[in-house]
Amino acid sequence: MDHTGDEKPSVALKVFRFEDNKRNKESLCVSIPEVLDPQYGMYVWPCAVVLAQYLWTRRDKLRDKTVLELGAGVSLPGVVAARCGAKVILSDSAGSPLCLDNCRRSCEANGLRDVEVLGLTWGQVSPDLVLLPPLDVILGSDVFYEPRDFEDILVTVAFLLRKNPRAQFWTTYQERSADWSIEPLLRRWKMKCVDVPLEECDADQREASGSSLPGSHSVHMMIITV
C-alpha cells in the first residue's frame, strides 16, 4: 500500500503484562502500538520482549537512572524502563521519521509525557549525540540484525561508554546465523561483554510478559562495558 496525502497507517495495540508473584505480586501492563503495514516494519520482536522482561526484574535499580534506547522502534524496553521510574530517552535513526513517530506513539499510549525522542544515526557523532546527558544504561533490542550495521552500532556505543565509563549497554539479539559475531569488533573498540542467562530474569520460557513472542527463537542477552 502506498501511503499518500493524509492517509494514516493502521495501528493496533499489543498489551504486555509483567508480573512478580514472588514479591508482593507486583505487576505492570504496557500497551505498544504496532503499525500493521509490512513497509513500516514496526512490530514487537522477540528480543524486545526478553529485554523488557530483564528490565522488569531490575526495576528497583532503574529508578531515577538515565536510560537511552538505541534503535527503539516500537520502544517496548524503553517504555518499561520509564514505567519503572527511569528517566528515558528514546532514539532511532534520524533518517526514519516514521520510527520516531512510533516512539512518540508508544509514549502516548502509556501516558509518558517526559520521555524525549531523538534522531540518532548509528556511526555518526552528531550534536544530539554529543549533548546527551550523563547516562547510566544504554538499551538495544535486536540492533545486531544487519552485519553491515554492526560496527556503526558499536562505534556509537563505544562513544557513549567512553563518555559515561560507569554505564552499561544492555542488549538482546536473536541468533540467525552461526557466522554472527561481534567479538572482533568489541576487541577493536576495547569493550568487553558478559552473557546473561535468561533464566535469571524468567525470560527463558516460550512465553514471557504475557506474550508468546519468544517462542522457540534463540534469543541471547549481553551486557557490554568498556
CORKATA-V11942 format. One record per residue. RES is the residue in one letter. OMEGA is omega in radians with two decimals (999 if undefined). BURIAL is + if it has 24 or more other C-alpha atoms within 12 Angstrom, else -. D_FIRST is the distance of its C-alpha to the first C-alpha in Angstrom with 1 decimal. Layout:
RES/OMEGA/BURIAL/D_FIRST
RES/OMEGA/BURIAL/D_FIRST
//
This chain:
M/3.13/-/0.0
D/-3.11/-/3.8
H/3.14/-/6.2
T/3.08/-/9.3
G/-3.10/-/12.8
D/-3.12/-/13.8
E/-3.11/-/10.7
K/3.11/-/11.2
P/3.11/+/9.5
S/-3.08/-/11.1
V/3.07/-/14.3
A/3.12/-/17.1
L/3.04/+/20.6
K/-3.05/+/22.3
V/3.09/+/26.1
F/-3.10/+/28.5
R/3.13/+/32.3
F/-3.06/+/34.9
E/3.03/+/38.5
D/-3.11/-/41.9
N/-3.12/-/44.4
K/-3.04/-/47.1
R/3.06/-/47.5
N/3.13/-/47.7
K/3.11/-/44.6
E/3.10/-/42.3
S/3.13/-/38.6
L/3.06/+/35.5
C/3.14/+/32.1
V/3.10/+/29.0
S/-3.10/+/25.6
I/3.10/+/22.6
P/3.05/+/19.2
E/3.09/+/16.3
V/-3.02/+/12.7
L/3.10/-/10.9
D/-3.06/-/7.9
P/-3.07/-/9.0
Q/3.13/-/8.2
Y/3.10/+/10.6
G/-3.10/-/13.2
M/3.13/+/15.2
Y/3.00/+/17.1
V/-3.14/+/20.9
W/-3.10/+/22.4
P/-3.12/+/26.0
C/-3.13/+/27.6
A/3.14/+/26.7
V/-3.13/+/28.4
V/3.14/+/31.5
L/3.11/+/31.8
A/3.11/+/31.5
Q/3.09/+/34.1
Y/3.12/+/36.4
L/3.14/+/36.1
W/-3.12/+/37.0
T/3.10/+/40.1
R/-3.00/+/41.1
R/3.14/+/40.4
D/-3.12/-/44.0
K/-3.09/-/43.9
L/-3.05/+/40.7
R/3.12/-/42.2
D/3.04/-/42.6
K/3.08/+/41.3
T/-2.99/+/38.9
V/3.06/+/35.7
L/3.02/+/33.0
E/3.08/+/29.8
L/3.12/+/28.2
G/-2.93/+/24.5
A/-3.14/+/24.2
G/3.13/+/20.4
V/2.90/+/20.7
S/3.14/+/24.4
L/3.14/+/26.1
P/-3.12/+/29.3
G/3.11/+/29.6
V/3.11/+/29.2
V/3.12/+/31.8
A/3.13/+/34.1
A/3.13/+/33.9
R/3.09/+/34.6
C/3.02/+/37.6
G/3.12/+/39.1
A/3.01/+/38.0
K/-2.90/+/37.1
V/2.96/+/33.6
I/3.09/+/31.6
L/3.12/+/27.9
S/2.97/+/26.5
D/-3.06/+/23.6
S/3.10/+/23.0
A/3.13/+/23.7
G/-3.13/-/20.9
S/-3.11/-/18.2
P/3.13/-/18.3
L/3.09/+/15.4
C/3.11/+/17.7
L/3.07/+/20.6
D/-3.12/+/19.0
N/3.02/+/18.5
C/3.13/+/22.1
R/3.14/+/23.2
R/3.12/+/21.2
S/3.09/+/23.1
C/-3.14/+/26.3
E/-3.11/-/25.8
A/-3.10/+/25.2
N/3.06/+/28.5
G/-3.13/-/30.6
L/-3.07/+/31.0
R/-3.05/-/31.9
D/-3.13/-/33.9
V/3.13/+/31.4
E/3.09/+/30.6
V/-3.07/+/27.3
L/2.99/+/27.7
G/3.11/+/25.8
L/-3.13/+/27.8
T/-3.09/+/26.9
W/3.08/+/28.7
G/-3.13/-/31.6
Q/3.09/+/32.0
V/-3.09/-/35.0
S/3.07/-/33.6
P/3.13/-/35.6
D/3.11/-/33.6
L/-3.11/+/34.4
V/-3.04/-/38.1
L/3.08/-/38.4
L/3.08/+/37.2
P/3.06/-/39.9
P/-3.06/+/42.0
L/3.04/+/39.9
D/-3.09/+/41.1
V/3.01/+/38.2
I/-3.11/+/35.0
L/3.04/+/32.2
G/-3.12/+/29.7
S/3.10/+/27.6
D/3.11/+/26.3
V/3.08/+/26.5
F/-3.08/+/28.2
Y/3.12/+/25.2
E/-3.12/-/25.1
P/-3.13/-/28.7
R/-3.13/-/28.2
D/-2.96/-/27.7
F/-3.07/+/30.8
E/3.11/+/33.4
D/3.10/+/31.3
I/-3.07/+/31.0
L/3.01/+/34.7
V/3.13/+/35.7
T/-3.14/+/34.1
V/-3.14/+/35.7
A/3.10/+/39.0
F/-3.10/+/39.1
L/-3.13/+/38.5
L/3.08/+/41.1
R/3.08/-/43.7
K/-3.12/-/43.2
N/-2.98/+/43.5
P/-3.13/-/45.8
R/-3.13/-/46.0
A/3.10/+/42.3
Q/3.05/+/40.5
F/3.12/+/37.0
W/-3.06/+/35.8
T/3.05/+/33.0
T/3.07/+/31.5
Y/3.12/+/30.0
Q/-3.11/+/28.9
E/-3.10/-/31.0
R/-3.10/-/28.8
S/3.10/-/31.4
A/-3.14/-/35.2
D/-3.10/-/35.1
W/3.08/-/33.5
S/3.04/-/36.1
I/-3.08/+/36.5
E/3.11/-/40.3
P/3.14/-/41.2
L/3.09/+/39.0
L/3.11/+/40.6
R/-3.13/-/44.0
R/-3.09/-/43.0
W/3.01/+/42.0
K/3.05/-/44.9
M/3.12/+/43.1
K/-2.99/+/43.9
C/3.05/+/41.9
V/3.07/-/42.9
D/3.13/-/41.1
V/3.09/+/40.8
P/-3.06/-/41.4
L/3.11/+/38.7
E/3.11/-/41.4
E/-3.10/-/42.7
C/3.11/+/39.8
D/3.12/+/39.2
A/-3.11/+/35.9
D/-3.13/+/37.2
Q/3.08/+/36.2
R/3.09/-/33.3
E/3.12/-/32.4
A/3.09/+/32.8
S/3.13/+/32.1
G/-3.09/+/31.3
S/3.07/+/28.5
S/-3.05/-/28.4
L/-3.14/+/26.1
P/3.06/+/29.0
G/-3.12/-/29.8
S/3.13/-/31.4
H/3.08/-/29.7
S/-3.13/+/32.3
V/-3.14/+/31.8
H/3.11/+/34.5
M/3.13/+/35.6
M/2.95/+/37.6
I/-3.09/+/39.4
I/-3.14/+/39.8
T/3.01/+/42.6
V/999/+/44.7
//
